[in-house]
Amino acid sequence: MNARPLDKRRGRPTPSPDPPVPPAGVLRDPSLRRALATTFVFYVAGTMLQANITVFLSDARHYDPPRIGTVLFLVGVMDLLSQGIATRLLLPVCGERGRARAGLALNATGFFLIGAAAFVGSSGFLFGAVAVFTLGDGLFQPATNAIIANVEPDHLRGGVQGANQARQAIARVLAPLAAALLYGRHPGAPYVAPGALIVVALAFFARR
């Protein structure tokens, strides 16, 4: 039988690493399962928008490349404001779960507004809708990442993050196809349907 390696500084065996945790053990916490399920729905919805927004702007709104670039620039600005400023201001007031709920509510509202932009010709309306969506996105992601990271002891966090990343990868595979199929039905459908999913996810996440 092989001897355990010695700690040369103390002359005694080094501690064994923590045993691998099976997925069932990692996901045993109900609050963690809710957070992971909500995050999965969030990434499905968000990836649907990412996969479709340039087609929507070009086809339904008849935007040229510079105007599409302006919309995407607005997304980046709102990400900066929401994650760099709003997140820090709201954390002492409502905590991580409160920020996550607020982010989901804003995200769903933004989805519905972007879907309505298929019928409203105003660019200001569209820009406002994108700003609301992106603000919610920027509030939810840091909050839920913190919730998922802190819900388990240190030695389980690798398994938790692995489960979260696996769900994100699945979402990125399924969402573009779903967005394409819905867009074939109506240009606003890839935004109204994810908005409805986010409302359901918010109700599920808010459960105690």
N, C-alpha and C positions, 0 to 999 in steps of 0.2 A: 504494500500500500504506500502511495506517495505521501511524503511528509508535507505539511503546510509550510510555505515559505516563512523565514524568520524576519522579523523587524530588526534590522542590524543595529539600530540605535538602542533598543531595549532588550534584545536577545530573546524575544518571545514571538510566537506565531502572529502574523498579521491577521486582522479581522477578515472574515469571509465577506465577500460582497453580498448584498441583499439578494435573495433568490428572485428569479423572474416572476412577475405577477401575471397570472392568466387574465385574459380579457374580462372574464366574469368577475374577477376580484377587483379589477380597476374600475369597473362600471357598476359597482354594487350600490353606490350612493344615489338615492332618487333625485336629489337636487342636481347632481352631476349629469345624470341621464337626461333630465329636462334641459339643462344648459347645452348639452351636446346635440340633442334633437333640435332645439331652437336654432342653434348655430348652423346645423345642416340645412334647415329650411331657409335661413337667411342667405346662405351661400348659393343655394339653388336659385332663389329670387334674384340676388345681385348679379349672378353670372348670366342669367337670362337677359338682364338689361345690358350688361357689357357686350354680350354677343350680338345684340340687335340694335343698339342705339344709333350707330352710324347709318345703318340701313333705314331706320325710321326717320332720321333727320334728312337723309337724302331723298327718300322715296315719298314719305308722307308730308314732310315740310318743305321739300324742294330746296334744301340748304346746299350751298356750294362748299367746297373744302375749307375756305377761310372761316365761314360761319360755323361749320362743324367743329373746327379747331377752337373757336371761341367758346362753344359749349363745353368742350373737354377741358379747356383752361379754367372755366368756372368750377368744374368739378374739382380740379386740383386746388384752387383757392379755398373752396369750402371745406375740403379735407384738412387743409392747413389750419383754418380757423376753428373747426370743430374739434380736432384732435389736439391742437396746440393751445387753444384758449378755452373753449367751452368746456372741455373735459375737466380741466383744472378748476374752473369756477364751480362746476356742478358737483364735483366729488365730495366736498365737505357738506354740501346741502342734502344730497339724496343718496350718496353711496354708490357702490358699483351696480347693485341690482336696480336702483332707481334710474341710473344713467342708461342701463340696458333697456329698461322698459320705455323710457323716453325716446331712446334711439329707434326702437321698433315702431313706436307710434308715429314718429316723424317719417320713418322710412316708408311705412304703409301709405301715409298721406301723400308723400312724394310720388309713389308709384301710381296712385289713383289720379293725381294731377297730371303726370306725364301722359297717362292714358287719355285723359280729357283733352290734352294738347293736340290730339289727332283731329279734334273738332273745333278747337279755338285757334284762330290764326295769329294771335298776338305773340310776338317773340318774347315780350316781357313776361307773359304768362308761362311760357315754356322755361325761361331762365329761372323764374321763381320756383317752378315745380322741381327743376333739377337741383336748385339750392336746398330746398326742403329735404329732398331725398338724400342728398350728400351729407347734410348735417346729421340726419338720423344715422346714416352709415358710419360717420366718424365718431358718433357717441357710442354706438352699440359695440363696435369691434374691440376697442381697448377694454371696455367694461367686461364683456363676456370672456375675453382672454384672461383677464385677472381672476374672474370667478372660477373658470376652469382650472387655472394654474394653482389656485389657493384652496381648492376644495378637498384635496388629498394631501397626506404627508409628503415630505420631500422625495422619499424613495419611490413613490408611485407616480410622480409627475411625468416621467418619461413615457410611461404607458398611457397616461391620460392624454398627453400632447400627441402621441402617435395615433390614438383613436380619433382625436379631433382632426388631424391632418388627413387621415384616411377618409373621413366623411367629406372633407372639403374636396378631395380629389374626385370622389364619386359625384359630387354636385357639379363639378366642372365638366364631367363627361356627359351627364344627363341634360343639364340646363340648356346648352346651345341647340340641341335637337328639339327640346320642348319649345323654345322661343321661335324656332323656324316654323314648326307646325302651327303654333298659335298665330304667328304673323300671317300665315296663309289664310287664316279665318278673318282676321281684321287687324289693321296696324296697331290699334290700341290694346289688343288682347294680351300681348306679352308683358304688359304693365299692370293691367287690371287683375289678371290672374295671380301674379306674384304678390300684389297688394293684398288680395284676399288670403293668400297663404301666410303672409306676415301677420295679419290680424289674428288668424288661428294660432300662430306660433306665440304671439303676445299673450293671448288668453292662457295657453298651456304653460308658458314660462312664469306667469304671474301666480300660478297655483302654489299654495303652501303645502 
